[in-house]
Amino acid sequence: HNVRLRNVAISKGYKLSEYGLFNRNDLKLKEGKDEKKIYEILVKNYIPPELREDQGEIDVAIKGNLPNLIKMSDIKGDLQMHTTFSDGENSIIDMAKKGIELGYEYIGITDHFGKLKIAGAIGESEFDEYLKSIRKADNLISDIKIYASGEIEISKDGELEFDNGLLKKLDYVIASVHFATKMSKDDMTKRIVKALRNPLTKILAHPTGRLIDQRPGFEFDTNEVFKVAREENVALEINAHPKRLDLNDKLTRIAIEMGCKVIINTDSHSISEMDNMKFGIDVARRGWVQKSDLLKINF
């Protein structure tokens, strides 16, 4: 980015360095205090730091088509978090109160369902109690909407590992992959696509399954998965947890350029983790996400 910008400066009769922008003919300082002014002189528009990766942003700036990047104030809620019903540390009420503190209009409770016993997953016999507890909390607290949801494991053959009749009682369903992550690229693609085709699925959580410094993401055909997500109006999650940040910035940009909707969630397992939303915002901004790229909440 810096090299490209310096070349633009040369073409306009300037010299750009860490000391400022100078006229080439007499080396007099043109601008050295205001970064925004330097960008306006050279490329007409200020380029936010998150976009300075030499990925076409200079040409886009010159054309006046830079995205209006998403801001924290654009986030009205958090639709993935876990409570003491599965592997979380806090209650539904605790999470709701934290959401109010953060200024949210809504939160979604998404405890694990099905066979993922390592995460304390809720079984079908516990479903009614879980749903009633969320509805009770929602009626009790008037300052924030509490949606009832669940994070459902995608089986090897692409099914949602829970009674679909029960899942219909939820406000929305999050689908995700936690096990059998070493499938072939083709098989993983078919697995995810089948789950996306399920009309109950509204969000694909941490789509590549990566854990930073622990394991790389599993492989699938991103073009096929993103195409189907767009067709089925399933949002792709930007998971803001510091161990995930999944989708990453590069895949996020590909997704929105293909017309997909994204959603930024914290995947919180405690009230303190709900503060991680800022990390998801950073990824989204690096991925050129605008407010219009976010999933519209109309459950």
N, C-alpha and C positions, 0 to 999 in steps of 0.2 A: 504493500500500500504506500509506504513512504517513498520508495523508489519511483513508483508510478507518479506520485504527487510531485516529486522533484522534477520529473520529466515534463509534467504539465507546466510547472513554473518556468522551466527553461524555454518552452515553446511560447510563453507569454512575455519573455524578456526579463524574467526574475531569476533570483537564486534563492533556493529554500534550504535552510539548515536548521539544526537544533537551536540556533541563536535567533532565528526569525526569517522574515521574507525581505529580500533586498533587491533593489534595482541592479541589473547586471552591468549596466554601462558605467555607473558611478559608485556602486556598492552602498548607496544610501539606504538606510532602513526604511522599508515601506510599512511593515507591521511586525511587531514582536511581542505584544502584550495580550492580544485577543485572538485566540485560536479560531473562533468563529469567523472573524473578519478575514483571516488568511484563507479559509475555505471559500468564503463568499467571493473573494478576489479571484481565486484560481478555478473553482468549479461551480460557482454561483450559489451553491447551497452547502450548509454545514452537514458534515457526515458524522453521525454519532460514533463514539469509540467502538461500540460493539460490532459495527459493520466494516471496520477497517482491516479487511482480510484479503484485499486484492481479488475479490470475487465479483467484479463488475460494478461495484458501488460508485466508483469515480465517474464512469460513463452515465450511470443512472442519475447521479447528482447533477451532472452537466445538463441532462435532459429535463431536470426538475421533477423526477419521478420517484424520489426516495420514499420509502414507506414511513407512515406515521407510526412509529414503533409503540408497542404495548407498554403501558405503565402500571405500577402497582394499583393506582386508583381505578383501573379498568377491571380489577378482579373483585367480584361481588360475592364470592364464596369458594368453598373447597369441597370437592365431591369424592374424595377418597380418604377415609380415616378409620381407624380400628379402635375398639373399646375393650372393656373387660369381658365382653361376650366371646371374644376369640383371643387374640394375642396382644391386645392393647393394655395400657397401664391405667387408663382413666375411664370414667363412666360416660354415658351418653350426655348427661347433664353437664359434666365437666367440659366436654368438648364443645357443647353448645355455648356455655358461658365464655369460653376462650374465643369462639367465633364472634360473639357479641363484642368482646374486647378488641378484636381485630377490625371491627366495623363491617363484618359480613352481613349479607342479607339472608344467606342460607348456608347450611352444611349438609353433607351426605354421610350417613353412617354406613360403612361398607365392610362389616366384619367378614372373615373368611367363611365360606360355606363348603360343605361336601367332604371329600376324602382327604383333604390336606390336614391331617391330624397333627403334623408338626407345628402348625400355626393355630392349634386349638379350634379347628374349624367347627362351625355349627352344623349339627345333624338335622335331619328332617323333623325329628321328634322335638327339637328345640325351637323350631321356626316360629311357631305361634307366639311363644313367650318373647322372643326377640322382636318380632314385629309389633306386638302390643306395647313393649317397653319404649320403642321409638315413638309410636303414636301418642303414648301417654306423655312423654317428654315434650313432644311437639305441642300438645295441648296446654302443657304446664307453662311453657316459656313462649311469650308472645313477641319477643323482640327479634326473633330469628326463626326462619323456617328450617325444620329438621326433616330431611328426606330419608326414607327407608330404602336401603339398597344392600348389596352384598357383592363381594369379590368372589367370582365363581371360577374354579379351575377349568381350563379347556383340556379335555381328555386327549389321548393320543389320536383318536379318530375324529376329533373336532367337536365333540358333543360338550354341552355345559353339564358339569358333573353335579347335577342337583335336579330334583323334580321340577320340571318346567311349569307345571301347574301351580306350584307354590311360588316360583319366581315371578309369575304374572301378578302376584299380589304386591310386589315391590314397586317403587316409583321408577326405578331404572335398574339396569344390571351392568356390572363391570365384569368383563371377561379377561382372563390372564393366564399365562403359562408359568409354572414354577418347577415342574418336574419333566423328565424325559426331554431335556434341552439339547441333547446331542443327536437328534434326528437329522436325516439328510435335509438339504436345503429344499428339495422338492416336497418331501413329506411334511416338513414344518410349514411350508407355504399352504399346502392342502389343509392342514390342521387348523391354521389360523383363519383361512378363508371360509371354511365351513362354519366356524364359530361366528364370524362376521355376518354370514348369511342368516343366522338365527335371528328372527325379528325381535327377540328380547334383548339382544346385545346393543347397548348404547355407547359404551366406552371400551376401548382396548387399552388395558393398563400396561405400563412399562413395556412397550411393544417388543423390544429386543431382548429383554431379560438380563441385561448386563448388570454386574456389580463391580464398580470401579475398584481396581487393584485386587479383585478377587476372581472374576471370571469375565470373559468377553461375552458379548451378546450372541445369541444363536442366529443362524443364518436362515433367511427366507427371501423370496423374491419381493423386494420392496415395491417395485412397480405394480405387481399383481395385487399385493395386499393393500397398498394405498388406493389403487383403482377400485377395489371392492369396498373398502371403507367409505370412499366417496359415494359410490353407488347406493350403499345401504345407509348412508348418513350416520355412520359410526364414528365418533370422535376418537382421535389418536391422542393418547395422554403424553404430556410432558411431565414426567414424574420429578418433583422438585427435591426428593430426598437426596442428600449429598452423596450417598452411596450409589445412586442410580443415575439421575440426570438423563432420563430416557423417556422419550426420544432425545438424541443429542441435537446440536444446532444444525448440522449438515442434513440429517434426515428430516428435521423439522422444516427446513426450507424446501426440500424436495416435496414434502407432503403438501404444504400450502400452495406450492406452484402447481400441483396436480389437482388442486381444488378441495383438498380435505379440510375438515374442521379439526381443531386441536382444543385440548383443555388442559389447564395446569392444575395439578393436584399435589398435595404434600405427602400422601400415603403415611399420614401421621399415626404413630402408635402411642403417643402421649401428647399432652397439651403443649409441651415445650416444642415439639417437632412441628407444630402448626406455624411456627415462625419461619420455617424453611421456604415459604412461598417465594421469597426474594430470589432464591437460587433458580427456581423454575422461570421466573421472569427474566433473569439474565440469559438463560438458554434460549428462551423465546425471542428475545431481542436480537441475539446473535443469529437466530434463524429467520429474521425479517418478519416476525409475526406482528400483525396489526390487530386491533380490537375486532375488526370484522372477520378475522380468521377463527375467532373463538366459537365454540359450540353455544348456540342459543338455548338457554335453559327454559324449557316449557313442559316439564314433566306433569 
